[in-house]
């Protein structure tokens, strides 16, 4: 649903001659134009790598299930529900196994802190997974037997909430606001 709405807004702006909707952080700082890469988000350049970072609506109450109340106007950085590690105790940086985006990345939310992990500009390779952080409480579970997956180690990290505090908002450029009525 969020993807459809964001795409509809983006296409409506383009066909109406309006500007692209823009994402701003909690302090009003411009983050980037709203875009779509399998869902709404923004492109950021992190240490020279172009990364797509997804966003999602803020949960007002609930756990993401059918009784969840979502904000109509506020967004947050979207993190993964499960993250793999080479260690047996989820220490260190996660293994990046997501292959979408211009540069493979993993976004991890721990409480209110959201970090983007960026892969190096190399091919994926076999990596032994020793633990997984997953579930509603993002609990660490050691693998009973290590599993091999193809992925990347982390080349660089970027604190999304440190650079762009939540909640995020989406606005239309001021000169084009009249076109949205």
C-alpha positions as CSV (number, residue, x, y, z in Angstrom):
1,X,0.0,0.0,0.0
2,X,2.8,2.5,0.9
3,X,4.6,1.6,-2.3
4,X,1.5,2.3,-4.4
5,X,0.8,5.6,-2.6
6,X,4.4,6.8,-3.0
7,X,4.5,5.8,-6.7
8,X,1.2,7.5,-7.3
9,X,2.4,10.7,-5.7
10,X,5.6,10.6,-7.6
11,X,3.9,9.9,-11.0
12,X,1.2,12.5,-10.3
13,X,3.9,15.1,-9.7
14,X,5.7,14.2,-12.8
15,X,2.6,14.3,-15.1
16,X,1.3,17.4,-13.5
17,X,4.5,19.2,-14.0
18,X,5.2,19.4,-10.3
19,X,8.4,18.7,-8.5
20,X,9.4,15.4,-7.0
21,X,8.3,14.9,-3.4
22,X,11.2,15.4,-1.0
23,X,12.2,13.7,2.3
24,X,13.2,15.8,5.3
25,X,14.4,14.7,8.8
26,X,13.0,15.7,12.2
27,X,15.1,18.9,12.2
28,X,13.8,20.0,8.7
29,X,17.1,19.0,7.0
30,X,16.7,17.8,3.4
31,X,17.5,14.1,3.0
32,X,16.8,13.6,-0.6
33,X,14.1,13.2,-3.2
34,X,11.6,10.4,-2.6
35,X,12.3,7.6,-5.0
36,X,11.3,3.9,-5.4
37,X,13.4,0.8,-5.6
38,X,10.9,-1.9,-4.7
39,X,9.5,0.4,-2.1
40,X,9.7,4.1,-1.0
41,X,13.1,5.5,0.0
42,X,16.0,7.8,-0.9
43,X,19.4,7.4,-2.5
44,X,22.3,8.4,-0.3
45,X,26.0,8.5,-1.1
46,X,28.0,6.8,1.7
47,X,31.8,6.9,1.4
48,X,31.5,7.2,-2.4
49,X,29.0,4.3,-2.7
50,X,25.4,5.0,-3.9
51,X,22.9,3.2,-1.6
52,X,19.1,3.1,-1.7
53,X,17.7,3.4,1.8
54,X,14.0,2.4,2.3
55,X,11.6,4.2,4.5
56,X,8.3,3.2,6.0
57,X,5.4,4.8,8.0
58,X,5.9,5.3,11.7
59,X,3.9,2.9,13.8
60,X,1.8,4.9,16.3
61,X,0.7,1.8,18.2
62,X,0.7,-2.0,17.7
63,X,3.4,-4.4,16.4
64,X,2.9,-4.3,12.7
65,X,0.0,-6.8,12.7
66,X,-3.6,-6.2,11.6
67,X,-4.4,-4.0,14.6
68,X,-1.5,-1.6,14.0
69,X,-2.1,2.2,13.8
70,X,0.2,4.0,11.4
71,X,1.0,7.7,11.1
72,X,-0.5,9.5,8.1
73,X,2.4,11.9,7.8
74,X,5.5,10.6,9.6
75,X,8.0,8.1,8.3
76,X,11.1,6.3,9.6
77,X,14.1,4.4,8.3
78,X,13.1,0.8,7.5
79,X,15.2,-1.9,9.0
80,X,15.4,-5.7,8.2
81,X,13.6,-8.3,10.3
82,X,16.6,-10.7,10.3
83,X,20.3,-10.1,10.1
84,X,23.1,-12.7,9.7
85,X,26.5,-12.5,11.5
86,X,29.7,-14.5,11.1
87,X,30.2,-14.6,14.9
88,X,28.2,-16.9,17.2
89,X,26.9,-14.0,19.4
90,X,25.7,-11.4,16.8
91,X,28.8,-9.3,17.5
92,X,30.6,-7.3,14.9
93,X,29.0,-6.0,11.7
94,X,26.3,-8.0,9.9
95,X,26.8,-10.0,6.7
96,X,25.1,-8.2,3.8
97,X,23.0,-10.7,1.9
98,X,20.5,-8.4,0.3
99,X,21.4,-8.0,-3.4
100,X,19.0,-5.2,-4.3
101,X,20.0,-1.6,-4.8
102,X,22.9,0.0,-6.7
103,X,25.3,-1.1,-3.9
104,X,24.2,-4.0,-1.6
105,X,23.4,-2.7,1.8
106,X,21.7,-3.8,5.0
107,X,19.7,-1.5,7.3
108,X,19.5,-2.5,11.0
109,X,17.2,-0.9,13.5
110,X,18.1,-1.5,17.2
111,X,15.6,0.6,19.2
112,X,15.7,4.1,17.9
113,X,19.2,3.7,16.3
114,X,19.2,2.8,12.6
115,X,22.5,2.0,10.9
116,X,23.2,1.4,7.2
117,X,25.8,-1.2,6.4
118,X,27.4,-0.9,2.9
119,X,29.1,-3.7,1.0
120,X,32.4,-3.2,-0.8
121,X,32.6,-3.0,-4.6
122,X,33.4,-6.7,-5.0
123,X,31.5,-9.8,-6.0
124,X,29.7,-11.7,-3.3
125,X,31.5,-14.7,-1.8
126,X,30.7,-17.6,0.5
127,X,30.3,-16.5,4.1
128,X,29.8,-18.8,7.1
129,X,26.9,-17.6,9.2
130,X,27.4,-18.2,12.9
131,X,24.3,-16.4,14.3
132,X,21.1,-14.6,13.3
133,X,19.4,-11.6,15.0
134,X,15.7,-11.8,14.2
135,X,12.1,-11.9,15.5
136,X,9.9,-9.2,17.1
137,X,12.5,-8.5,19.8
138,X,15.5,-8.9,17.4
139,X,17.0,-11.6,19.6
140,X,20.3,-13.2,18.7
141,X,20.3,-17.0,18.1
142,X,23.5,-18.9,17.4
143,X,23.4,-21.3,14.5
144,X,23.6,-25.0,15.7
145,X,25.7,-25.7,12.7
146,X,27.2,-22.9,10.6
147,X,25.4,-22.2,7.4
148,X,27.2,-20.9,4.3
149,X,25.5,-18.1,2.4
150,X,26.7,-15.8,-0.4
151,X,27.1,-12.2,0.7
152,X,29.5,-9.4,1.6
153,X,31.3,-8.2,4.6
154,X,30.7,-4.6,5.7
155,X,32.9,-2.0,4.1
156,X,31.4,1.0,5.8
157,X,28.7,2.0,8.2
158,X,26.5,5.1,8.4
159,X,24.3,6.1,11.2
160,X,21.0,7.1,9.5
161,X,19.4,8.4,12.7
162,X,22.6,10.2,13.7
163,X,22.7,12.1,10.3
164,X,18.9,12.3,9.7
165,X,16.9,12.0,12.9
166,X,13.4,10.6,12.8
167,X,10.6,11.1,12.2
168,X,11.0,11.8,8.5
169,X,8.4,13.8,6.5
170,X,7.7,14.0,2.8
171,X,7.0,17.4,1.3
172,X,6.4,18.8,-2.1
173,X,8.7,21.6,-3.2
174,X,7.2,25.0,-2.2
175,X,6.9,26.3,-5.7
176,X,4.8,23.3,-6.7
177,X,2.5,22.9,-3.7
178,X,-0.4,24.4,-5.5
179,X,-0.4,21.6,-8.1
180,X,-1.3,19.0,-5.5
181,X,-4.8,20.3,-4.8
